[in-house]
């Protein structure tokens, strides 16, 4: 890796004692931590490279700034000679690639997970010969061309898609767009996960098209479903339900509000030759659970993998209530000795909060609930120990019984 050779970066100075969190490894600088008398934020433009110094002028790291965001700077290197450029990107992507190749035999995984891989504001999912990139920070947006060039050098992909249409970009004042940055990108392609194959929509699917983070949780699920009836809620492309059928589930019902997603779920069931045991149903999940309860339908296994009900901290109260409601409804359609697999991808919902919610809900229904396993995000979404923000996915495997 070559150094930047740039010693003329502008300085961003912190207030006294505001460097402690950064010294132990956190990468974000918040706007109230900056000494605005000596380094006014108004002097910077969004994405400007900066040298971050403590109150005494000692070097902490090089990064990029955003004067109008709560996270007003992010560190990309703790070495004074390295800044965000193609050379650093190539190095970090090679390091990230080495981990994924060690863990996964097939080239289907999250190649880069932001700060955990030393590249804040950057997510890259690999779909064989195609890479899908999501940029969520202004500093990374400035490096867009270098990102594409670095990916070409590291992977020699057939195509690179920029799926820069996530709502989080609004916080950085960045426009939403989807574009092919290199080569050819098909509208959809086929990936492999375990024994299953899935058609994944790259251009119009959720997030980058597929959710690699639940891979190991879906593997855990297969031990619970043989000869069982399974309800897959918020099923999207059938990632849980189809693998349940492949693992021997007697009957699987996939419920989602998206007709387009369910069309692909049905196609994926045919692709895996389990379409005789997998059916789909288009309806809002809350309404579907109400109707299933009215019909006195019961399932041996209910899989609950909703979208993030808590997008921002201020949504915590309403979002937590939504998790409570949907988990209660899910328990009400469980068979007498059933398994509830309950997940949350909301970073603002703490693991203990979800656990407490499951306990209180089961007691409210006069059920006895025990947790048999707990799942997390997969190893291609590594957790940064100094940054709790990088830990978001939690999954509980629960046995639910009548109280005796």
TARAPE-V51701 format. One record per run of one state. SS is the DSSP state (alpha for helix, beta for strand, coil for the rest). FROM is the first residue (numbers start at 0). LEN is the number of residues. If there is no record, write none. Layout:
BEGIN
[[SS/FROM/LEN] [SS/FROM/LEN]]
END
This chain:
BEGIN
[[coil/0/9] [beta/9/5] [coil/14/5] [alpha/19/4] [coil/23/4] [beta/27/3] [alpha/30/3] [beta/33/1] [coil/34/6] [alpha/40/3] [coil/43/5] [beta/48/5] [coil/53/5] [beta/58/7] [coil/65/5] [beta/70/7] [coil/77/8] [alpha/85/18] [coil/103/4] [beta/107/6] [alpha/113/4] [coil/117/4] [beta/121/6] [coil/127/2] [beta/129/6] [coil/135/2] [alpha/137/5] [coil/142/1] [alpha/143/12] [coil/155/3] [beta/158/6] [coil/164/2] [alpha/166/6] [coil/172/4] [beta/176/7] [coil/183/4] [beta/187/6] [coil/193/2] [beta/195/6] [coil/201/10] [alpha/211/13] [coil/224/4] [beta/228/5] [coil/233/5] [alpha/238/8] [coil/246/4] [beta/250/6] [coil/256/2] [alpha/258/13] [coil/271/6] [beta/277/5] [coil/282/2] [alpha/284/10] [coil/294/4] [beta/298/7] [coil/305/7] [alpha/312/20] [coil/332/1] [beta/333/11] [coil/344/6] [alpha/350/14] [coil/364/2] [beta/366/10] [coil/376/11] [alpha/387/3] [coil/390/3] [beta/393/9] [coil/402/2]]
END
